[in-house]
Amino acid sequence: MTKPLFTQLAIAIGSIAVAGGAFADYPERNIQGTIQWGAGGATDNVVRSLTPHVEEVLDTTIVLTNRAGGTGVIGMNHVMRQRPDGYNLLFGAENPQLYPLMGLAEFTYDDMHPINIIGQGLVVIATHPESEFDTFAELLEYAHENPGELKMGGTGAGGLPSTIHAMINSVDDLDVRTVTFGGDGPGVTALLGEHIDFMPLSLSAVAEQIRAGRLKGLAVLGSEELADLPGVPPITDAIPELESFLPWGPFWGVFVHEDTPDDVKATLEDAYEQAVASDGFQEFLTNFGGESLNLNGEEAQQYLDNWQSVTAWSMFEADAVEKSPEELGIPRP
Amino acid sequence: MSDTFSYLLMAWLDPGLLGLTALGVLAGIYVGAIPGLSVTMAVSILISFTFSWEINNALALMVGIYVGGVYGGSRTAILLNIPGAPSAVTTAFDGYPLALKGEAGKAIGLSTVMSVIGGLIGVLVLALTAPHLADLALQFAPRDYFLIAVMGLLLVSSLSGKSLARGIFSVALGATIGLVGMDMVTAQPRLTMGSMELLGGIHYVVVMIGLFGVAEAFYQLHNMAKVPVKQNVDKIVPPLNMVLKFLPLSIRTSIIGVVVGALPGTGGDIASLFAYDHAKRSVKNPEVPFGEGAYEGLVAPESANNAAVGGAYVPMLTLGMPGDAVTAVMIGALVIHGLNPGPMLMIETPYMFWFTVGNLALANIFLLFFGLTGIKLFTKIVEVPKAIMIPLILVLCVVGTYSLNSSMTEVYWMLGFGILGYWLKMFGFQMGPIILGVILGPLLDESYRQAMSSVGDSSVDFLLGLVVNPLSLVLTSVIVLVLLGNTPLKGWLYSRFKRR
């Protein structure tokens, strides 16, 4: 009689050890990382630079896959449907915070757990060197006198230029023709060829062009001049009312399924905090034209909420979207 | 000057770089030959892999893969009628008929030599004219891309085979497929039927693998009993007089390739289509008709797509702007390695330009070597019994599609296009025009809307723009001449002139 009892006991103890061990040893195999934007883009560059530092801390391999399309909906949807065991990470940009507003999907980053908000991109409004404008104030004045004449490069509804255009229009009036391109790259190319008059762009996309004198900066989206771009005035010089929206920028973050076990979340948060803070990555980020944030936990959630509320409401007030953020439960900033 | 030479020879003299370039080319040929495995993907994986390497080593490997991969697409196009990449679609038109005649070895040999010639011409143009060519490329406004897309639509007459009506139907079908997904301007779903998976559109490689791979495999089931042709592998290296005979065509199509490749909005796939069309129009009496195994039909696209590699590097090295998807990823690699790809790259790190030029030339030499060896083994593929080959092809198609975006939805779409393609084949439709439509549809849509919004949605200003700007006027004139030359109007005009 005793023998089967022992066996059962042994099995019970063994299974507890196995179950406990599964989490204690995380990560015990490769981690799958999904990038919601295509190869060679800003998100892709940031993630591929950061990943080796994380791999070092976690002592595992992170297999990166680009699942681009639908402003990132496809990649995010994929990660949300995987098992919540911490072996599937989502690397994303700011866009999901606006999905319900744009009618693209029902979910936002509220439906996932933020591991780390890595950093945010600085934004510059750029033009070509032949342009008659030297500051954004001059351009704005011209646009007031000649509405609907200037050509602004855009990347479609929900893209960075359209958001900035909306922010400006919620406090001022900038009536321009929007020419839509497939991304920052084609937009910069059109600006270099003088086919458009100006375009709001992430600093990483234009820093080199400005340094070489192939493009010139009209304003930086911030309340102070940037050390890297001397002589380019802050946008608040032209529109002081924008102050209330700042600081604002497109951001990059790492996310996991909401139901991931807490100790796995903690392991990942710790690893990413160390990796983002590492000298190697910080050097890359500065060179890339980004600003380090390295937020997790409560701070990350706060950043995400604030970003969503500022952006959604300014878009609504500029009539860039039909749905009211109120209906979606996004509080006023 | 001596600096330039030392940079140019860097990759040639360093055994490590030499080895990595060779490895890259060899790996690239296989990556390129398998439909679905793309050079873009291989290079992005290499970025993480080579993170801690020295930048030159990483670049040497990537350049090798790029050059090998663009060529590799022709292998399966010739042997199995399944292009390994979109830029090899036209290679299959005459390459596969040659394989059916038992001349696969000769076809691969010729396409290797012509790829290398095209590649070297691309490098030469890159080395000599990069800053000027980049400035020319910047002159292309959205309006001009629209004109290029319209010119591309006219290629339908060269790709449709016997029935032009069927060809036009196929282009329209392809263009519609190309429009599925999120609208670029409004971000609204278009033709997605509410499916979230379709928001990103249908990748044109998915369409290609279905229409060429699966449809071809099904079609071959009709000839199960047919004994495969014994391949003649005695003469693989094309004789000098043959190379010399096709050299002028190769040079002309290489120029097309390098210019189309240098335009940031177009790449090797469109270049090879234009090149095939050019060959068909300029070679009046080929020894064998086009579509039945004309050597000219191999020479043109193979020269052009490899020349486009040199072209794609033009905006990348001079402006820091990508010429195609692969150079976009390479720019990312430079950023991650702490370099600043942009207009200052040539001034601050002058070695980078000449190192790349030298490395590209080296990769092409390796391509000649690797391309001409192992052909005998490769041609055996055609002699494998169908009962083994067809299931293998189907497996490869599924694996290749899945590896694109790790999406099962795309695998289902690919199989769906396979069945559709099989039916279309049964009714005498050609697959080429569908791919033409899929590639050109989004370009037409994008460029037309950009051009219209640039002029404030005024049709008058838009039409005026087509003739006022000198560059646009040239493109418009070409379109008008092609249209006049291909319609009954030509005869009418001709007789009018004669009467006078």
Interface residues (C-beta under 8 A of the other chain):
Chain A: A39 G40 G41 D44 N45 R48 S49 T51 P52 L64 T65 N66 R67 A68 G69 G70 T71 V73 I74 N77 M102 G103 L104 A105 G148 E149 K151 G154 G156 A157 G158 R177 T178 V179 T180 F181 G182 G185 P186 V188 T189 A190 L192 G193 H195 I196 S204 A207 E208 Q209 R211 A212 G213 R214 E283 F284 N287 F288
Chain B: T40 M41 V43 S44 I47 S48 F51 S52 L138 Q139 F140 A141 P142 G181 M182 D183 M184 V185 T186 A187 Q188 M196 E197 L199 G200 G201 P264 G265 P315 L319 G320 M321 P322 A325 A328 V329 M330 I331 G332 V335 I336 G338 N340 P341 G342 P343 M344 L345 I347 N405 S406 S407 E446 R449 Q450 S453 S454 G456
